Each structure stands twice: as C-alpha cells, then as structure tokens.
C-alpha cells in the first residue's frame, strides 16, 4: 500500500478508513521519496519515512465531486490536496478507479470476505450459514470460513462439522478467541489484503477484531438468552489496520442477509452445484434445476433444499423488480421470508396526496381574477 507524493502540487494518495457524515478519515500512503527542490517552502509536503506510522487526515469532499455524483466509500483510494498538517485536515480531490465494490456494506477494493460463525452460543444453524455463504459467493470475492468458540465442543463434534462443510465445498478454520486458538492462522489469511469480516451478531466478530488489532477496543455484545442470538454492537463500517499491513473492515451484524440475485445466477453460488455443472450439463439451457427433466444439479446433496428455498426468494425478488419497472401494475409482491410471498393491491397514493401550496395559491389567484371579471 505504498504510493508517491506529488510535491509540486502538494497532492498525496491515501485510503479512506472511515466515513461519518460528511467527513472522511484518510490514511496517507507512506513513501521514502525525497521532496524535489522548490523555492516555495510552503508548497513542500513533509517527507514520510517508509518505517514511520502512516499519518491520518480528516478530510472533506471537494464540491466538484459532489456535483458529478462521485461517492466516496470506505476503502477508496483517493487523492488529497492542500493538506493542513497543523490542523490534521485535508480535501479529497479525486477518487481512483475501484477494483471491486460492495453495496451492502458499502466498501471499495475488498479482496476477500472473512465469514465468522460460532459453533455454540449461539448454536450453528445450517440454514443461516448457508444463506450467508450464498450471499458471500454472490460478491465474487474469496470466502474464508471461520468457526469461533471451538473450545465449547468436542474434537469429535469438530470433525463432524468439518466433514459436513467439506461436502458443501468449504474448509472451515476452527478458532477460539477466548483461548487464542488458531488466531495466528487467521492473520496469515489477512496479510496484505483488504478483508470484510461478516456474520450474524453474537458470534465473536468484535472480540476477534480486538485480538487481531492492537488497542482497538471494540464494544463486545452478549448473546440473548431468549432468542439464542447476538445483539448488534457495530453501527458503522470502518477499516482497521492490522500488524500484517492488511486492512480489516468490521460491518454491522445481521441475522438474515438479503438475496438479491437472479434465479439463473443462484446455482453458481453453491460450490456443490458448480461441481455438478462442471462434469455435465442440463438438457435445457434455462434450467432452474427444480423439476426439469435431465437436470444434472437436482439430486441428494444436502443443501439442495436450501437451493430451492433461496430460488423462491430469487424469483420473488425478480418479480418485484419487474413490477417496480411497470408503473401500470396494480399489484405488488410482499415477501415474508423463506420463499413465502403474496400479492397485494397497490394503494392509489395520488388520492391521499396533499395539494401543494403553490397549486393552492394559483387556484386562489385564478378564482380572484374570475370574480373581478
């Protein structure tokens, strides 16, 4: 994550680590480049040693970027101009092209997803894990599956879970944040990469970040005894620098990620189905792998039932998008989770709209002119 500094214009390169309101916390690149000779000493940016801690600037966005609709996201590589070193402030003048982009959470230039679940407290739920895995696969990023609280189950149970997930196409990494088990292995995966950590609430994501990032001290939540689910502790997206020089993004926890893919795309987010398609092909090119004849995907693999449920969600999502694109449609689709959906009539909202003040004044003026005539 090194770059160069344009000492003639006072511009620098950096990475956006956090976004709050209209302010951006930017970590500047380190460089060992010496400043060029310049008679105007005020235009010289200070030399940043490659061995020093990267400086931080609190930045605003230039009005030009706002006018052209250029969003600044966490993870963006940005150009900073006119830094005020005494005040620790700067201005974002430009955003470099993104390599990757996630919309939920909004993060740019991510390399991989670290999916964290717990094997106990809360218990591991196959349906929930499967849904998270499909959502992670839909991003096109590498997926690292990490199972926390492994000290709460026996080695035999660990082996059973591992064998089950291997059949799904994943090699899980069993860890225990509390007992510092296999934390060093996670650090190896995060080296020199931007990683998003995701998973449901209460599985130990904040505790894991606390163990990976020195002095970060994230607030840790407890597991609800009534629902056996965790409480949300992270409220916004932020990148944390790791000792391995990688960056780790914490994201707000959620229990059921949305599936916003098309029905045709869904099958490719299951490694087991991809393997079947790699060794054969269905009779029909538009096969949805439900009850079509000569389908190579349909079978006795464990997550096939999950695929069918997620497929119903994907079809409902596609139908909803088509209805939104058709303003003349009188029905709307309301989803209820796990593939359940029903159609409801749209309300004629224009009937209940309040008349604009300008329209009211114009009507009064017209009435007054008519009375004078």
Secondary structure, DSSP 8 states (H G I E B T S, - for coil): -B---BTTTTBEEEEEEEEETTEEEEEE-B--------S-GGG------TTS---EEEEEE-HHHHHTT----BT-EEEEEEEETTTTEEEEEEE---S-EETTTTEES--EEEEEEESTTTT--HHHHHHHHHHHHTTTSEEEEEEE-GGGS-HHHHHHHHHHHHHHT---EE-BTTTTBSHHHHHHHHTTSEEEEE--TTSSHHHHHHHHSTT-------EETTTTEE-----S-EEEE-TTS-EEEE----SS----S-HHHHGGG-HHHHHHHHH---SSTT--SSS-TT-SS-SS-TTHHHHHHHHHHHHHHHHHHHHHH-TT--EEEEEEETTEEEEEE---GGGG----HHHHHHHHHHHHHHHH-
